[in-house]
Amino acid sequence: MAGIIDPWKLKLATWDPEQIEGFESILSIGNGRMGQRANFEEAYSGSSLQGSYLAGVYYPDKTKVGWWKNGYPEYFAKVLNSANWIGVDVKVGGEILDLARAQSVDHFAWELNMKDGVLKRSFTCTLESGSSVQVKAERFCSMHNPELGCLRYTIKAKDCPVQLIPYIDAGVTNLDSNWDDAFWVVHEAKHRGLRQAYVRAETNKTHFGTALAMTVAAYTLDDREKKECSQSKVESNSERVGIAFEANLKQGQVLTIEKYVGICTTMQHAEEDLVESACGHSEEAEKSGWESLVHAHRLAWDRIWQHADVEIDGDIKSQQAIRFNIFHLNQTYRGDDARLNIGPKGFTGEKYGGACYWDTEAYCIPFFLASHPEQIARQLLIYRFNHLPRAVENAEKLGFSGGAALYPMVTMNGEECHNEWEIT
C-alpha cells in the first residue's frame, strides 16, 4: 500500500481504486465519542466498507460455533455501523458522480493531517457523459465538542446544473454479522424547517437510542460575490432524509455545502432529549460557522500534541509511524467516561467488534500514563473495577470460588465475549 511519507500527514496522491478500501482504514477519524472510516462523501460503487461508529453502542451478536465448552460466551459484543452522516449525493446535469464509473480521475489527493485531525480530498473528474468537475471535500469529528461532526463539500463545473444532496442514512448494516440479524430499528427520519433534518434509531436487544441531526448551509461563490443557495427539495424515506441544493454553475463558480451534524446517544442523554440535543448541536454549529469550529477543533488537538508527541530525528518514516499510533490512540479514547475503553482497531472498522481486550492494560495504559494527566489512565482502571462482579462470575463458570476473579479477554460490559481466549 503506497502512501507518501510525511512526518505529520497520511497521503494518497494517485487515483488507484485498488487502494481505496485500505486507505479508508488508514485515514479514519474520530474524537473518542465517535469515529468513522474515510469513506467518500459522494456515491462510490467501487470496493469500500462504509463505517461510522458510536463509542459504547453495541449489539450482542449470538455466538456461532460448531461446538461448545464450559465458559463459552453466548454472544460477541459488536460496536455497530451506525447511521451514515457524511453522505452527499452529487448530480451533474442529472448524472450521479461516482468515481468508480468516471471516464477519468485526475489530480487526486487524499490526506489526513494528524496534527489537527482534518481529512481532506480533492480531484478533477470526467464523468461518463463527458462533463468535467472539480471537487474539494474536508471533514472532522470535533475534538472540542465530541457530539459534533462537520463536513464541507465544494464542486466546480462549467455551464451546467449541479445538485448537492446532503443526507443522513440510518439504513445501514454490518458486514461482520453472525446471523444477519437486524441490528437497528429506525424510528424517525424527518425534516425540521428548510435546512435541518434528523434520524432517530435504536439498537435491537441492547436498546441504545441515537439521534443524528444535520443543519446545512449552502452557497455559490465566484470572484465577485458569495450567494446563499436555497433548498430545492427534500428527500426522505423511512430510514433516510436528505435536502437538495441546486445551482446552474457558470464558468468559475463553485457550489459549496457545509453540513453540521449533532450526534447524540442514550449513553449521555435521556431518550426523550435525544432529538432536541442533536438538533441543538447542529444549529449552534451552523451559527458558529466552519472557521470557528475548525479552529476550536485544532486547538484541542494542539493541547494533546503538546504533551503526547514523540520526535524522532533522521527517520521520517518512523516519525510518521509513531505519530500514526499516537494519533489513533488519542482519537479512540478521550478519558472522560469510565464506561468506555479502547478497541484494538479503534474506529477503523468492524473487526474485533470494537470491544475491550487485555491489550488495554498491556499497551495502552502505559502510553496514557506517560503522556497524559493521570485521570485518563485512572478511567481505564475504573472501567475494570466496575466490572469486578462480572469477573468473579466468569471465574465461577470455570470452577473457581472464594472470590477468585477472571477479567474477560474480550468484553463490552464485563462478560467474556471470546470463545477460546486461553489459546489465542
ROLO-406931 format. One record per residue (C-alpha): x, y, z; residue number from 1. Coordinates in steps of 0.1 Angstrom, whole numbers, plus 5000, padded with zeros to 4 digits. Example, Ala and Ser with C-alpha at 12.3 -4.5 7.8 and 13.67 -1.06 7.14 Angstrom:
// ROLO-406931
+------+-------+------+-----+
! east ! north !   up !   n !
+------+-------+------+-----+
! 5123 !  4955 ! 5078 !   1 !
! 5137 !  4989 ! 5071 !   2 !
+------+-------+------+-----+
// end
This chain:
// ROLO-406931
+------+-------+------+-----+
! east ! north !   up !   n !
+------+-------+------+-----+
! 5000 !  5000 ! 5000 !   1 !
! 5018 !  5030 ! 4987 !   2 !
! 5013 !  5063 ! 5006 !   3 !
! 5035 !  5093 ! 5008 !   4 !
! 5059 !  5096 ! 5037 !   5 !
! 5054 !  5128 ! 5057 !   6 !
! 5061 !  5134 ! 5093 !   7 !
! 5026 !  5148 ! 5101 !   8 !
! 5004 !  5137 ! 5072 !   9 !
! 4990 !  5104 ! 5058 !  10 !
! 4986 !  5108 ! 5020 !  11 !
! 4975 !  5091 ! 4988 !  12 !
! 4982 !  5112 ! 4958 !  13 !
! 4974 !  5088 ! 4930 !  14 !
! 4940 !  5076 ! 4919 !  15 !
! 4941 !  5038 ! 4924 !  16 !
! 4908 !  5021 ! 4931 !  17 !
! 4926 !  4990 ! 4945 !  18 !
! 4939 !  5011 ! 4974 !  19 !
! 4907 !  5029 ! 4983 !  20 !
! 4892 !  5004 ! 5009 !  21 !
! 4926 !  5001 ! 5026 !  22 !
! 4931 !  5038 ! 5029 !  23 !
! 4896 !  5042 ! 5043 !  24 !
! 4910 !  5024 ! 5074 !  25 !
! 4943 !  5043 ! 5074 !  26 !
! 4926 !  5077 ! 5071 !  27 !
! 4899 !  5071 ! 5097 !  28 !
! 4890 !  5099 ! 5120 !  29 !
! 4874 !  5101 ! 5155 !  30 !
! 4872 !  5120 ! 5187 !  31 !
! 4868 !  5093 ! 5214 !  32 !
! 4830 !  5095 ! 5214 !  33 !
! 4825 !  5086 ! 5178 !  34 !
! 4846 !  5078 ! 5147 !  35 !
! 4844 !  5067 ! 5111 !  36 !
! 4862 !  5052 ! 5082 !  37 !
! 4874 !  5077 ! 5055 !  38 !
! 4845 !  5068 ! 5031 !  39 !
! 4839 !  5091 ! 5002 !  40 !
! 4810 !  5116 ! 5008 !  41 !
! 4796 !  5111 ! 4973 !  42 !
! 4783 !  5078 ! 4959 !  43 !
! 4810 !  5052 ! 4952 !  44 !
! 4803 !  5018 ! 4936 !  45 !
! 4839 !  5005 ! 4939 !  46 !
! 4853 !  4984 ! 4967 !  47 !
! 4845 !  5001 ! 5000 !  48 !
! 4834 !  4994 ! 5036 !  49 !
! 4811 !  5020 ! 5049 !  50 !
! 4815 !  5026 ! 5086 !  51 !
! 4805 !  5051 ! 5112 !  52 !
! 4808 !  5041 ! 5149 !  53 !
! 4795 !  5054 ! 5182 !  54 !
! 4816 !  5045 ! 5213 !  55 !
! 4799 !  5021 ! 5237 !  56 !
! 4769 !  5014 ! 5214 !  57 !
! 4770 !  4977 ! 5207 !  58 !
! 4749 !  4946 ! 5198 !  59 !
! 4752 !  4911 ! 5214 !  60 !
! 4756 !  4890 ! 5182 !  61 !
! 4749 !  4854 ! 5191 !  62 !
! 4780 !  4832 ! 5190 !  63 !
! 4783 !  4810 ! 5160 !  64 !
! 4805 !  4779 ! 5167 !  65 !
! 4802 !  4742 ! 5158 !  66 !
! 4810 !  4731 ! 5194 !  67 !
! 4805 !  4742 ! 5229 !  68 !
! 4827 !  4742 ! 5260 !  69 !
! 4822 !  4754 ! 5296 !  70 !
! 4827 !  4791 ! 5298 !  71 !
! 4819 !  4798 ! 5261 !  72 !
! 4801 !  4831 ! 5257 !  73 !
! 4766 !  4833 ! 5244 !  74 !
! 4774 !  4863 ! 5222 !  75 !
! 4801 !  4885 ! 5208 !  76 !
! 4796 !  4922 ! 5216 !  77 !
! 4800 !  4943 ! 5184 !  78 !
! 4802 !  4981 ! 5180 !  79 !
! 4777 !  4987 ! 5153 !  80 !
! 4779 !  5005 ! 5120 !  81 !
! 4756 !  5034 ! 5128 !  82 !
! 4738 !  5060 ! 5106 !  83 !
! 4759 !  5074 ! 5078 !  84 !
! 4761 !  5111 ! 5084 !  85 !
! 4787 !  5121 ! 5058 !  86 !
! 4767 !  5113 ! 5027 !  87 !
! 4763 !  5139 ! 4999 !  88 !
! 4748 !  5127 ! 4966 !  89 !
! 4762 !  5147 ! 4937 !  90 !
! 4743 !  5152 ! 4904 !  91 !
! 4759 !  5170 ! 4874 !  92 !
! 4733 !  5176 ! 4847 !  93 !
! 4713 !  5149 ! 4863 !  94 !
! 4742 !  5124 ! 4862 !  95 !
! 4754 !  5108 ! 4895 !  96 !
! 4790 !  5115 ! 4904 !  97 !
! 4807 !  5081 ! 4911 !  98 !
! 4845 !  5079 ! 4907 !  99 !
! 4843 !  5042 ! 4900 ! 100 !
! 4823 !  5049 ! 4868 ! 101 !
! 4841 !  5080 ! 4857 ! 102 !
! 4859 !  5082 ! 4824 ! 103 !
! 4890 !  5096 ! 4842 ! 104 !
! 4900 !  5109 ! 4876 ! 105 !
! 4930 !  5133 ! 4877 ! 106 !
! 4948 !  5153 ! 4903 ! 107 !
! 4935 !  5130 ! 4931 ! 108 !
! 4948 !  5140 ! 4965 ! 109 !
! 4936 !  5124 ! 4998 ! 110 !
! 4952 !  5133 ! 5031 ! 111 !
! 4947 !  5132 ! 5068 ! 112 !
! 4967 !  5158 ! 5088 ! 113 !
! 4974 !  5140 ! 5121 ! 114 !
! 4983 !  5174 ! 5137 ! 115 !
! 4947 !  5186 ! 5135 ! 116 !
! 4926 !  5155 ! 5126 ! 117 !
! 4911 !  5171 ! 5094 ! 118 !
! 4905 !  5148 ! 5065 ! 119 !
! 4908 !  5163 ! 5030 ! 120 !
! 4902 !  5151 ! 4995 ! 121 !
! 4903 !  5167 ! 4961 ! 122 !
! 4902 !  5156 ! 4924 ! 123 !
! 4892 !  5165 ! 4889 ! 124 !
! 4868 !  5141 ! 4872 ! 125 !
! 4854 !  5135 ! 4838 ! 126 !
! 4820 !  5118 ! 4841 ! 127 !
! 4806 !  5092 ! 4817 ! 128 !
! 4787 !  5119 ! 4799 ! 129 !
! 4819 !  5139 ! 4793 ! 130 !
! 4811 !  5166 ! 4819 ! 131 !
! 4841 !  5177 ! 4839 ! 132 !
! 4840 !  5187 ! 4876 ! 133 !
! 4865 !  5197 ! 4903 ! 134 !
! 4857 !  5187 ! 4939 ! 135 !
! 4872 !  5195 ! 4973 ! 136 !
! 4859 !  5179 ! 5005 ! 137 !
! 4870 !  5181 ! 5041 ! 138 !
! 4856 !  5169 ! 5074 ! 139 !
! 4864 !  5163 ! 5110 ! 140 !
! 4849 !  5148 ! 5142 ! 141 !
! 4852 !  5177 ! 5166 ! 142 !
! 4877 !  5172 ! 5195 ! 143 !
! 4862 !  5203 ! 5211 ! 144 !
! 4826 !  5191 ! 5210 ! 145 !
! 4826 !  5153 ! 5209 ! 146 !
! 4789 !  5153 ! 5198 ! 147 !
! 4796 !  5172 ! 5166 ! 148 !
! 4808 !  5162 ! 5131 ! 149 !
! 4815 !  5188 ! 5104 ! 150 !
! 4818 !  5185 ! 5066 ! 151 !
! 4824 !  5209 ! 5038 ! 152 !
! 4819 !  5199 ! 5001 ! 153 !
! 4827 !  5221 ! 4972 ! 154 !
! 4822 !  5215 ! 4935 ! 155 !
! 4831 !  5234 ! 4904 ! 156 !
! 4815 !  5227 ! 4870 ! 157 !
! 4812 !  5247 ! 4838 ! 158 !
! 4778 !  5258 ! 4824 ! 159 !
! 4756 !  5230 ! 4838 ! 160 !
! 4732 !  5224 ! 4867 ! 161 !
! 4747 !  5209 ! 4898 ! 162 !
! 4728 !  5194 ! 4926 ! 163 !
! 4742 !  5185 ! 4961 ! 164 !
! 4720 !  5164 ! 4983 ! 165 !
! 4734 !  5161 ! 5019 ! 166 !
! 4717 !  5133 ! 5037 ! 167 !
! 4717 !  5111 ! 5068 ! 168 !
! 4710 !  5074 ! 5062 ! 169 !
! 4701 !  5050 ! 5091 ! 170 !
! 4695 !  5021 ! 5068 ! 171 !
! 4729 !  5005 ! 5075 ! 172 !
! 4742 !  4970 ! 5082 ! 173 !
! 4773 !  4954 ! 5095 ! 174 !
! 4795 !  4933 ! 5071 ! 175 !
! 4806 !  4913 ! 5102 ! 176 !
! 4773 !  4896 ! 5114 ! 177 !
! 4770 !  4860 ! 5126 ! 178 !
! 4733 !  4855 ! 5118 ! 179 !
! 4724 !  4885 ! 5096 ! 180 !
! 4703 !  4900 ! 5125 ! 181 !
! 4687 !  4934 ! 5121 ! 182 !
! 4708 !  4954 ! 5145 ! 183 !
! 4688 !  4987 ! 5142 ! 184 !
! 4652 !  4999 ! 5144 ! 185 !
! 4647 !  5033 ! 5128 ! 186 !
! 4620 !  5053 ! 5145 ! 187 !
! 4621 !  5086 ! 5126 ! 188 !
! 4636 !  5102 ! 5095 ! 189 !
! 4622 !  5137 ! 5093 ! 190 !
! 4628 !  5173 ! 5082 ! 191 !
! 4627 !  5203 ! 5105 ! 192 !
! 4624 !  5235 ! 5085 ! 193 !
! 4642 !  5242 ! 5052 ! 194 !
! 4678 !  5233 ! 5062 ! 195 !
! 4676 !  5208 ! 5090 ! 196 !
! 4667 !  5171 ! 5092 ! 197 !
! 4673 !  5142 ! 5116 ! 198 !
! 4670 !  5105 ! 5121 ! 199 !
! 4664 !  5086 ! 5153 ! 200 !
! 4672 !  5049 ! 5157 ! 201 !
! 4676 !  5023 ! 5184 ! 202 !
! 4696 !  4991 ! 5187 ! 203 !
! 4678 !  4958 ! 5190 ! 204 !
! 4683 !  4939 ! 5222 ! 205 !
! 4706 !  4965 ! 5239 ! 206 !
! 4682 !  4994 ! 5232 ! 207 !
! 4708 !  5022 ! 5228 ! 208 !
! 4690 !  5052 ! 5215 ! 209 !
! 4706 !  5075 ! 5189 ! 210 !
! 4697 !  5107 ! 5171 ! 211 !
! 4717 !  5124 ! 5143 ! 212 !
! 4706 !  5158 ! 5131 ! 213 !
! 4721 !  5179 ! 5103 ! 214 !
! 4718 !  5216 ! 5097 ! 215 !
! 4731 !  5226 ! 5062 ! 216 !
! 4744 !  5259 ! 5048 ! 217 !
! 4747 !  5261 ! 5010 ! 218 !
! 4761 !  5289 ! 4988 ! 219 !
! 4776 !  5297 ! 4954 ! 220 !
! 4809 !  5316 ! 4951 ! 221 !
! 4828 !  5333 ! 4924 ! 222 !
! 4854 !  5360 ! 4921 ! 223 !
! 4829 !  5387 ! 4930 ! 224 !
! 4804 !  5375 ! 4955 ! 225 !
! 4790 !  5348 ! 4977 ! 226 !
! 4753 !  5340 ! 4974 ! 227 !
! 4732 !  5318 ! 4996 ! 228 !
! 4717 !  5288 ! 4978 ! 229 !
! 4682 !  5279 ! 4988 ! 230 !
! 4668 !  5244 ! 4992 ! 231 !
! 4653 !  5230 ! 4960 ! 232 !
! 4635 !  5200 ! 4975 ! 233 !
! 4636 !  5175 ! 5004 ! 234 !
! 4641 !  5137 ! 5000 ! 235 !
! 4631 !  5111 ! 5026 ! 236 !
! 4620 !  5076 ! 5032 ! 237 !
! 4616 !  5056 ! 5064 ! 238 !
! 4654 !  5054 ! 5071 ! 239 !
! 4670 !  5083 ! 5052 ! 240 !
! 4665 !  5120 ! 5050 ! 241 !
! 4681 !  5145 ! 5026 ! 242 !
! 4680 !  5181 ! 5015 ! 243 !
! 4687 !  5191 ! 4978 ! 244 !
! 4705 !  5223 ! 4968 ! 245 !
! 4709 !  5232 ! 4931 ! 246 !
! 4727 !  5258 ! 4911 ! 247 !
! 4733 !  5265 ! 4875 ! 248 !
! 4771 !  5270 ! 4877 ! 249 !
! 4788 !  5293 ! 4852 ! 250 !
! 4825 !  5292 ! 4845 ! 251 !
! 4845 !  5300 ! 4876 ! 252 !
! 4816 !  5294 ! 4900 ! 253 !
! 4815 !  5268 ! 4928 ! 254 !
! 4787 !  5254 ! 4949 ! 255 !
! 4795 !  5246 ! 4985 ! 256 !
! 4776 !  5230 ! 5013 ! 257 !
! 4786 !  5230 ! 5049 ! 258 !
! 4770 !  5202 ! 5069 ! 259 !
! 4769 !  5203 ! 5107 ! 260 !
! 4758 !  5171 ! 5124 ! 261 !
! 4749 !  5167 ! 5160 ! 262 !
! 4752 !  5131 ! 5171 ! 263 !
! 4737 !  5120 ! 5205 ! 264 !
! 4731 !  5087 ! 5222 ! 265 !
! 4715 !  5075 ! 5254 ! 266 !
! 4750 !  5069 ! 5268 ! 267 !
! 4749 !  5106 ! 5276 ! 268 !
! 4713 !  5117 ! 5271 ! 269 !
! 4678 !  5107 ! 5281 ! 270 !
! 4658 !  5091 ! 5253 ! 271 !
! 4633 !  5119 ! 5252 ! 272 !
! 4660 !  5145 ! 5249 ! 273 !
! 4680 !  5129 ! 5220 ! 274 !
! 4664 !  5148 ! 5191 ! 275 !
! 4665 !  5182 ! 5207 ! 276 !
! 4701 !  5177 ! 5218 ! 277 !
! 4713 !  5166 ! 5184 ! 278 !
! 4693 !  5194 ! 5166 ! 279 !
! 4707 !  5219 ! 5191 ! 280 !
! 4743 !  5209 ! 5184 ! 281 !
! 4738 !  5212 ! 5147 ! 282 !
! 4720 !  5246 ! 5149 ! 283 !
! 4746 !  5261 ! 5171 ! 284 !
! 4774 !  5248 ! 5149 ! 285 !
! 4759 !  5263 ! 5118 ! 286 !
! 4756 !  5297 ! 5136 ! 287 !
! 4793 !  5295 ! 5147 ! 288 !
! 4805 !  5287 ! 5112 ! 289 !
! 4832 !  5265 ! 5097 ! 290 !
! 4862 !  5286 ! 5106 ! 291 !
! 4853 !  5290 ! 5142 ! 292 !
! 4846 !  5253 ! 5146 ! 293 !
! 4877 !  5240 ! 5129 ! 294 !
! 4898 !  5265 ! 5149 ! 295 !
! 4884 !  5251 ! 5182 ! 296 !
! 4890 !  5216 ! 5170 ! 297 !
! 4926 !  5224 ! 5161 ! 298 !
! 4932 !  5240 ! 5195 ! 299 !
! 4920 !  5208 ! 5211 ! 300 !
! 4945 !  5187 ! 5191 ! 301 !
! 4972 !  5212 ! 5198 ! 302 !
! 4968 !  5206 ! 5235 ! 303 !
! 4971 !  5169 ! 5231 ! 304 !
! 5002 !  5170 ! 5209 ! 305 !
! 5019 !  5194 ! 5234 ! 306 !
! 5023 !  5165 ! 5259 ! 307 !
! 5018 !  5134 ! 5237 ! 308 !
! 5042 !  5140 ! 5208 ! 309 !
! 5073 !  5119 ! 5202 ! 310 !
! 5100 !  5133 ! 5180 ! 311 !
! 5124 !  5111 ! 5160 ! 312 !
! 5153 !  5128 ! 5142 ! 313 !
! 5167 !  5115 ! 5110 ! 314 !
! 5140 !  5089 ! 5102 ! 315 !
! 5108 !  5104 ! 5086 ! 316 !
! 5092 !  5070 ! 5081 ! 317 !
! 5095 !  5062 ! 5118 ! 318 !
! 5084 !  5097 ! 5127 ! 319 !
! 5052 !  5092 ! 5107 ! 320 !
! 5046 !  5058 ! 5121 ! 321 !
! 5049 !  5068 ! 5158 ! 322 !
! 5026 !  5098 ! 5152 ! 323 !
! 5001 !  5075 ! 5135 ! 324 !
! 5000 !  5053 ! 5166 ! 325 !
! 4997 !  5083 ! 5189 ! 326 !
! 4970 !  5099 ! 5168 ! 327 !
! 4948 !  5068 ! 5167 ! 328 !
! 4951 !  5062 ! 5205 ! 329 !
! 4940 !  5098 ! 5212 ! 330 !
! 4911 !  5098 ! 5187 ! 331 !
! 4899 !  5064 ! 5200 ! 332 !
! 4899 !  5073 ! 5237 ! 333 !
! 4894 !  5107 ! 5254 ! 334 !
! 4893 !  5095 ! 5290 ! 335 !
! 4861 !  5113 ! 5302 ! 336 !
! 4838 !  5083 ! 5306 ! 337 !
! 4847 !  5052 ! 5327 ! 338 !
! 4821 !  5031 ! 5307 ! 339 !
! 4843 !  5033 ! 5276 ! 340 !
! 4875 !  5016 ! 5267 ! 341 !
! 4898 !  5011 ! 5237 ! 342 !
! 4890 !  4987 ! 5208 ! 343 !
! 4920 !  4971 ! 5191 ! 344 !
! 4911 !  4987 ! 5158 ! 345 !
! 4899 !  5020 ! 5171 ! 346 !
! 4873 !  5034 ! 5148 ! 347 !
! 4889 !  5020 ! 5116 ! 348 !
! 4865 !  4991 ! 5110 ! 349 !
! 4843 !  4963 ! 5124 ! 350 !
! 4868 !  4935 ! 5131 ! 351 !
! 4874 !  4926 ! 5168 ! 352 !
! 4840 !  4940 ! 5174 ! 353 !
! 4852 !  4973 ! 5189 ! 354 !
! 4853 !  4956 ! 5223 ! 355 !
! 4879 !  4960 ! 5250 ! 356 !
! 4908 !  4935 ! 5251 ! 357 !
! 4936 !  4928 ! 5276 ! 358 !
! 4956 !  4949 ! 5252 ! 359 !
! 4944 !  4980 ! 5271 ! 360 !
! 4964 !  4971 ! 5302 ! 361 !
! 4994 !  4957 ! 5282 ! 362 !
! 4999 !  4985 ! 5258 ! 363 !
! 4975 !  5015 ! 5262 ! 364 !
! 4976 !  5023 ! 5299 ! 365 !
! 5015 !  5027 ! 5298 ! 366 !
! 5011 !  5052 ! 5270 ! 367 !
! 4984 !  5073 ! 5287 ! 368 !
! 5003 !  5072 ! 5320 ! 369 !
! 5034 !  5085 ! 5302 ! 370 !
! 5017 !  5112 ! 5281 ! 371 !
! 4986 !  5124 ! 5298 ! 372 !
! 4973 !  5136 ! 5332 ! 373 !
! 4968 !  5106 ! 5354 ! 374 !
! 4930 !  5108 ! 5354 ! 375 !
! 4930 !  5095 ! 5318 ! 376 !
! 4946 !  5061 ! 5328 ! 377 !
! 4925 !  5062 ! 5360 ! 378 !
! 4893 !  5060 ! 5340 ! 379 !
! 4906 !  5028 ! 5323 ! 380 !
! 4912 !  5013 ! 5357 ! 381 !
! 4878 !  5023 ! 5370 ! 382 !
! 4863 !  5006 ! 5339 ! 383 !
! 4879 !  4973 ! 5352 ! 384 !
! 4869 !  4980 ! 5388 ! 385 !
! 4833 !  4984 ! 5378 ! 386 !
! 4834 !  4950 ! 5361 ! 387 !
! 4848 !  4932 ! 5391 ! 388 !
! 4815 !  4914 ! 5399 ! 389 !
! 4814 !  4901 ! 5364 ! 390 !
! 4850 !  4889 ! 5367 ! 391 !
! 4840 !  4869 ! 5397 ! 392 !
! 4811 !  4854 ! 5377 ! 393 !
! 4835 !  4845 ! 5349 ! 394 !
! 4858 !  4827 ! 5373 ! 395 !
! 4829 !  4808 ! 5388 ! 396 !
! 4819 !  4795 ! 5354 ! 397 !
! 4853 !  4778 ! 5352 ! 398 !
! 4850 !  4762 ! 5386 ! 399 !
! 4868 !  4788 ! 5408 ! 400 !
! 4853 !  4800 ! 5441 ! 401 !
! 4862 !  4821 ! 5471 ! 402 !
! 4860 !  4854 ! 5453 ! 403 !
! 4885 !  4845 ! 5426 ! 404 !
! 4882 !  4868 ! 5396 ! 405 !
! 4889 !  4864 ! 5359 ! 406 !
! 4887 !  4895 ! 5338 ! 407 !
! 4875 !  4887 ! 5303 ! 408 !
! 4899 !  4888 ! 5274 ! 409 !
! 4873 !  4905 ! 5253 ! 410 !
! 4843 !  4924 ! 5267 ! 411 !
! 4820 !  4953 ! 5264 ! 412 !
! 4802 !  4951 ! 5297 ! 413 !
! 4823 !  4927 ! 5318 ! 414 !
! 4811 !  4894 ! 5303 ! 415 !
! 4835 !  4873 ! 5283 ! 416 !
! 4829 !  4875 ! 5245 ! 417 !
! 4858 !  4854 ! 5232 ! 418 !
! 4854 !  4817 ! 5225 ! 419 !
! 4889 !  4804 ! 5231 ! 420 !
! 4907 !  4832 ! 5248 ! 421 !
! 4931 !  4807 ! 5265 ! 422 !
! 4947 !  4797 ! 5233 ! 423 !
! 4946 !  4830 ! 5214 ! 424 !
+------+-------+------+-----+
// end
